[in-house]
């Protein structure tokens, strides 16, 4: 979100709005991503013994 405000010469109002939106959205999206990865890890998405197959296969 803040990329255009940092790279381009924009008027003051759009520049400040983009910077503020980036400052708000970046931490929110970071926390959402960390929580989703932790929940996926907790739900047992990882095998108990990587690289090994069960005798039935």
C-alpha positions as CSV (number, residue, x, y, z in Angstrom):
1,X,0.0,0.0,0.0
2,X,2.7,2.5,0.9
3,X,4.9,1.6,-2.1
4,X,3.4,4.2,-4.5
5,X,3.6,6.9,-1.9
6,X,7.3,6.1,-1.4
7,X,8.3,5.8,-5.0
8,X,6.1,8.4,-6.7
9,X,5.7,12.1,-6.1
10,X,2.1,12.3,-5.1
11,X,0.1,15.2,-3.6
12,X,0.1,15.4,0.2
13,X,-3.3,13.9,0.9
14,X,-3.0,10.7,-1.2
15,X,0.5,10.2,0.0
16,X,-0.4,10.4,3.7
17,X,-3.4,8.2,3.2
18,X,-1.4,5.5,1.5
19,X,1.3,5.7,4.1
20,X,-1.2,5.4,6.9
21,X,-3.0,2.5,5.2
22,X,0.3,0.7,4.9
23,X,1.2,1.3,8.5
24,X,-2.2,-0.1,9.6
25,X,-2.4,-3.0,7.1
26,X,1.1,-4.4,7.3
27,X,1.0,-5.4,11.0
28,X,-2.6,-6.8,10.7
29,X,-1.7,-8.9,7.7
30,X,1.5,-10.1,9.4
31,X,-0.3,-11.2,12.5
32,X,-3.0,-12.9,10.4
33,X,-0.4,-14.8,8.4
34,X,1.5,-15.9,11.6
35,X,-1.7,-17.1,13.2
36,X,-2.8,-19.1,10.1
37,X,0.6,-20.8,10.0
38,X,0.6,-21.6,13.7
39,X,-3.0,-23.0,13.5
40,X,-2.1,-25.2,10.5
41,X,1.0,-26.5,12.3
42,X,-1.0,-27.2,15.4
43,X,-3.7,-29.1,13.5
44,X,-1.3,-31.9,12.6
45,X,-0.4,-31.0,9.0
46,X,3.1,-32.2,9.5
47,X,3.8,-36.0,9.4
48,X,5.1,-37.6,12.5
49,X,8.0,-39.3,10.7
50,X,8.9,-37.5,7.5
51,X,10.0,-39.8,4.7
52,X,8.6,-43.0,6.1
53,X,5.5,-44.8,4.8
54,X,3.2,-47.0,6.7
55,X,3.5,-50.8,6.2
56,X,0.1,-50.9,4.5
57,X,1.1,-48.8,1.6
